[in-house]
């Protein structure tokens, strides 16, 4: 995915590094799915942002309790969200709600595509 979307402009490169960091943290923290949205996954030369939702694994809280550093870092991003647009889905229903939200457009009869990153 990064070879397709993270090249062509400094902004794309920066957002690509952010998503790469999120992906690494998600894998290490036991997340099961990651979906990326936002202008990053369009053809815009200078995308504004990348939005993403991560489906946390069932043992996410346990990984934090056992001091998995990447799980702790991921939790800090998810729950403090100072500038990052990464959101948490704690179960399948939550995931489906986020995917429904991310796929909406101004026109309620039109849906947009999303990019799911393989974890």
VOKOL-179067 format. One line per field, with one value per residue: residue number from 1; residue in three letters; x, y, z of N, C-alpha, C in turn. Coordinates in steps of 0.05 Angstrom, whole numbers. Atoms other than C-alpha are relative to their C-alpha. Example, Ala and Ser with C-alpha at 12.3 -4.5 7.8 and 13.67 -1.06 7.14 Angstrom:
kolfi: (1 / 2);
lumfi: (ALA / SER);
nxx: (18 / -16);
nyy: (-24 / -24);
nzz: (0 / -1);
caxx: (246 / 273);
cayy: (-90 / -21);
cazz: (156 / 143);
cxx: (18 / -15);
cyy: (24 / 22);
czz: (0 / 14);
END
This chain:
kolfi: (1 / 2 / 3 / 4 / 5 / 6 / 7 / 8 / 9 / 10 / 11 / 12 / 13 / 14 / 15 / 16 / 17 / 18 / 19 / 20 / 21 / 22 / 23 / 24 / 25 / 26 / 27 / 28 / 29 / 30 / 31 / 32 / 33 / 34 / 35 / 36 / 37 / 38 / 39 / 40 / 41 / 42 / 43 / 44 / 45 / 46 / 47 / 48 / 49 / 50 / 51 / 52 / 53 / 54 / 55 / 56 / 57 / 58 / 59 / 60 / 61 / 62 / 63 / 64 / 65 / 66 / 67 / 68 / 69 / 70 / 71 / 72 / 73 / 74 / 75 / 76 / 77 / 78 / 79 / 80 / 81 / 82 / 83 / 84 / 85 / 86 / 87 / 88 / 89 / 90 / 91 / 92 / 93 / 94 / 95 / 96 / 97 / 98 / 99 / 100 / 101 / 102 / 103 / 104 / 105 / 106 / 107 / 108 / 109 / 110 / 111 / 112 / 113 / 114 / 115 / 116 / 117 / 118 / 119);
lumfi: (UNK / UNK / UNK / UNK / UNK / UNK / UNK / UNK / UNK / UNK / UNK / UNK / UNK / UNK / UNK / UNK / UNK / UNK / UNK / UNK / UNK / UNK / UNK / UNK / UNK / UNK / UNK / UNK / UNK / UNK / UNK / UNK / UNK / UNK / UNK / UNK / UNK / UNK / UNK / UNK / UNK / UNK / UNK / UNK / UNK / UNK / UNK / UNK / UNK / UNK / UNK / UNK / UNK / UNK / UNK / UNK / UNK / UNK / UNK / UNK / UNK / UNK / UNK / UNK / UNK / UNK / UNK / UNK / UNK / UNK / UNK / UNK / UNK / UNK / UNK / UNK / UNK / UNK / UNK / UNK / UNK / UNK / UNK / UNK / UNK / UNK / UNK / UNK / UNK / UNK / UNK / UNK / UNK / UNK / UNK / UNK / UNK / UNK / UNK / UNK / UNK / UNK / UNK / UNK / UNK / UNK / UNK / UNK / UNK / UNK / UNK / UNK / UNK / UNK / UNK / UNK / UNK / UNK / UNK);
nxx: (16 / -17 / -13 / 20 / 10 / -19 / -21 / 9 / -1 / -9 / 23 / 6 / -22 / 4 / 24 / -7 / -16 / 18 / 15 / -19 / -4 / 25 / 2 / -19 / 11 / 24 / -9 / -12 / 20 / 20 / 24 / 7 / 5 / -6 / 12 / -9 / 18 / -10 / -10 / -24 / 6 / 10 / -22 / -9 / -29 / -7 / 23 / 2 / -2 / 7 / 16 / -1 / 12 / -13 / 15 / -18 / 2 / 14 / -19 / -13 / -4 / -20 / -27 / -8 / -5 / -26 / -20 / -8 / -5 / 15 / 28 / 2 / -3 / 25 / 21 / -5 / 9 / 29 / 16 / -7 / 4 / -6 / 1 / 2 / 27 / 2 / 22 / 1 / 25 / -6 / 13 / 9 / 21 / -14 / -15 / 20 / 10 / -21 / -3 / 23 / -5 / -21 / 7 / 20 / -7 / 21 / 24 / 6 / 4 / -26 / -20 / -27 / -17 / -19 / -23 / -6 / -28 / -3 / -17);
nyy: (-24 / -24 / -5 / -13 / -26 / -16 / -12 / -21 / -27 / 1 / 6 / 29 / 14 / -3 / 16 / 28 / 8 / 2 / 25 / 22 / 1 / 11 / 28 / 15 / 0 / 16 / 28 / 8 / -1 / 21 / -9 / 20 / -13 / -28 / -12 / -27 / -17 / -27 / -9 / 15 / 23 / -10 / -7 / -27 / -3 / -8 / 7 / -14 / 17 / 29 / 9 / 30 / 13 / 25 / 19 / 9 / 28 / 5 / -2 / -26 / -10 / 18 / -8 / -25 / 8 / 14 / -20 / 1 / -28 / -9 / -2 / -25 / -22 / 0 / -11 / -29 / -13 / 3 / -12 / -29 / -10 / -28 / -9 / 24 / 7 / 29 / 5 / 28 / 16 / 21 / 25 / 1 / -19 / -26 / -1 / -4 / -28 / -17 / 4 / -13 / -29 / -8 / 4 / -19 / -25 / -20 / 12 / 24 / 23 / 7 / 8 / -1 / 23 / -2 / 17 / 16 / 8 / 27 / 2);
nzz: (0 / -1 / 26 / 17 / -11 / -16 / 17 / 18 / -13 / -28 / -17 / 2 / -13 / -29 / -8 / 3 / -23 / -23 / 2 / -5 / -30 / -10 / 8 / -17 / -27 / 0 / 2 / -25 / -21 / 4 / 14 / 21 / 26 / 1 / 25 / 4 / 15 / 2 / 27 / 5 / 18 / 25 / 19 / -5 / -3 / -28 / -17 / -25 / -23 / 2 / -23 / -1 / -22 / -6 / -16 / -21 / -7 / -25 / -23 / 1 / -27 / -13 / 10 / -14 / -28 / 0 / 9 / 28 / 5 / 24 / -8 / -16 / 19 / 16 / -17 / -3 / 24 / 2 / -21 / -4 / 27 / 3 / 28 / 17 / 7 / -3 / -18 / -9 / 0 / -20 / 8 / 28 / 4 / 0 / 25 / 22 / -2 / 11 / 29 / 12 / -2 / 19 / 28 / 8 / 14 / -3 / 13 / -15 / 18 / 11 / -20 / 10 / -7 / -22 / 4 / -24 / -2 / -11 / -24);
caxx: (0 / 56 / 89 / 24 / 5 / 68 / 107 / 103 / 105 / 136 / 67 / 54 / 122 / 107 / 38 / 67 / 118 / 62 / 20 / 81 / 92 / 18 / 22 / 83 / 51 / -14 / 21 / 62 / 2 / -39 / -89 / -127 / -145 / -125 / -164 / -139 / -181 / -173 / -143 / -80 / -115 / -136 / -96 / -86 / -14 / -14 / -63 / -88 / -88 / -94 / -149 / -149 / -185 / -153 / -190 / -156 / -141 / -178 / -114 / -98 / -109 / -69 / -11 / -12 / -15 / 46 / 84 / 85 / 116 / 84 / 15 / 27 / 50 / -11 / -57 / -25 / -39 / -110 / -132 / -95 / -99 / -63 / -56 / -62 / -125 / -122 / -185 / -198 / -251 / -256 / -301 / -331 / -392 / -349 / -306 / -367 / -392 / -325 / -321 / -392 / -373 / -308 / -341 / -393 / -392 / -433 / -481 / -516 / -526 / -451 / -398 / -323 / -270 / -223 / -155 / -145 / -74 / -56 / -31);
cayy: (0 / 49 / 39 / 63 / 121 / 144 / 172 / 233 / 291 / 308 / 306 / 236 / 213 / 241 / 209 / 144 / 143 / 156 / 98 / 53 / 70 / 56 / -10 / -33 / -14 / -48 / -113 / -115 / -98 / -156 / -115 / -156 / -104 / -34 / 8 / 73 / 130 / 204 / 243 / 200 / 143 / 188 / 213 / 283 / 307 / 338 / 300 / 334 / 274 / 199 / 173 / 101 / 54 / -6 / -67 / -82 / -154 / -187 / -185 / -112 / -91 / -152 / -131 / -62 / -93 / -136 / -74 / -88 / -22 / -19 / -32 / 25 / 71 / 52 / 66 / 134 / 151 / 124 / 155 / 222 / 234 / 301 / 306 / 235 / 209 / 137 / 110 / 46 / -6 / -53 / -105 / -126 / -82 / -21 / -38 / -42 / 25 / 58 / 27 / 51 / 121 / 124 / 100 / 156 / 215 / 279 / 242 / 189 / 145 / 141 / 104 / 112 / 59 / 47 / 13 / -44 / -58 / -131 / -141);
cazz: (0 / 17 / -51 / -82 / -36 / 0 / -59 / -102 / -52 / 15 / 47 / 20 / 45 / 115 / 118 / 93 / 149 / 199 / 172 / 171 / 245 / 260 / 223 / 262 / 328 / 310 / 290 / 354 / 397 / 369 / 329 / 277 / 224 / 202 / 151 / 122 / 95 / 83 / 26 / 33 / -4 / -62 / -122 / -91 / -97 / -28 / 16 / 79 / 124 / 134 / 178 / 202 / 247 / 281 / 306 / 372 / 390 / 447 / 490 / 478 / 551 / 574 / 530 / 561 / 631 / 613 / 589 / 515 / 496 / 427 / 457 / 506 / 450 / 408 / 467 / 477 / 404 / 407 / 472 / 472 / 396 / 397 / 321 / 296 / 263 / 287 / 320 / 359 / 347 / 406 / 374 / 307 / 315 / 331 / 270 / 224 / 250 / 235 / 165 / 151 / 175 / 135 / 71 / 71 / 24 / 21 / -25 / 17 / -45 / -60 / -20 / -26 / -24 / 34 / 39 / 89 / 110 / 121 / 192);
cxx: (17 / 13 / -20 / -7 / 21 / 22 / -12 / 1 / 10 / -23 / -8 / 21 / -4 / -23 / 6 / 17 / -18 / -16 / 18 / 5 / -25 / -1 / 18 / -10 / -24 / 7 / 11 / -20 / -22 / -26 / -5 / -6 / 7 / -11 / 7 / -19 / 13 / 12 / 26 / -5 / -15 / 24 / 10 / 31 / 9 / -24 / 1 / 7 / -3 / -16 / 1 / -15 / 14 / -19 / 19 / -4 / -13 / 19 / 14 / 6 / 20 / 28 / 10 / 8 / 27 / 22 / 11 / 2 / -15 / -30 / -4 / 2 / -26 / -23 / 3 / -10 / -31 / -16 / 8 / -4 / 6 / -2 / -4 / -29 / -3 / -20 / -1 / -28 / 6 / -13 / -10 / -21 / 11 / 15 / -19 / -11 / 21 / 2 / -24 / 4 / 21 / -8 / -21 / 11 / -23 / -26 / -6 / -4 / 27 / 18 / 28 / 15 / 19 / 23 / 5 / 29 / 1 / 19 / 9);
cyy: (25 / 6 / 14 / 28 / 18 / 13 / 23 / 28 / -3 / -7 / -30 / -17 / 1 / -17 / -29 / -10 / -3 / -26 / -24 / -4 / -12 / -30 / -17 / -3 / -19 / -30 / -10 / -1 / -20 / 9 / -20 / 13 / 30 / 10 / 29 / 15 / 28 / 6 / -15 / -23 / 10 / 7 / 29 / 1 / 6 / -6 / 15 / -18 / -30 / -6 / -31 / -9 / -27 / -17 / -13 / -30 / -4 / 2 / 27 / 11 / -17 / 7 / 25 / -7 / -14 / 16 / -6 / 29 / 10 / 2 / 26 / 24 / 3 / 12 / 30 / 15 / -1 / 17 / 29 / 15 / 30 / 11 / -23 / -8 / -31 / -6 / -30 / -12 / -23 / -27 / 2 / 21 / 29 / 4 / 6 / 28 / 20 / -2 / 14 / 31 / 9 / -2 / 20 / 23 / 20 / -10 / -26 / -25 / -10 / -7 / 2 / -24 / 6 / -20 / -15 / -10 / -28 / 1 / -29);
czz: (0 / -26 / -18 / 9 / 13 / -16 / -16 / 11 / 28 / 20 / -1 / 14 / 31 / 9 / -2 / 23 / 25 / -1 / 4 / 30 / 13 / -5 / 17 / 28 / 2 / -1 / 27 / 23 / -3 / -13 / -23 / -27 / 2 / -27 / -1 / -19 / -1 / -27 / -7 / -20 / -25 / -18 / 5 / 3 / 28 / 18 / 27 / 24 / -8 / 25 / -1 / 25 / 3 / 17 / 20 / 5 / 27 / 25 / 2 / 29 / 15 / -9 / 13 / 29 / 3 / -13 / -28 / -9 / -24 / 6 / 16 / -18 / -17 / 17 / 4 / -25 / -1 / 20 / 6 / -26 / -3 / -28 / -19 / -3 / 0 / 22 / 7 / -3 / 19 / -6 / -29 / -6 / -2 / -27 / -23 / 0 / -11 / -30 / -14 / 0 / -20 / -29 / -10 / -16 / 5 / -11 / 13 / -18 / -11 / 24 / -12 / 9 / 23 / -6 / 27 / -2 / 13 / 24 / 2);
END
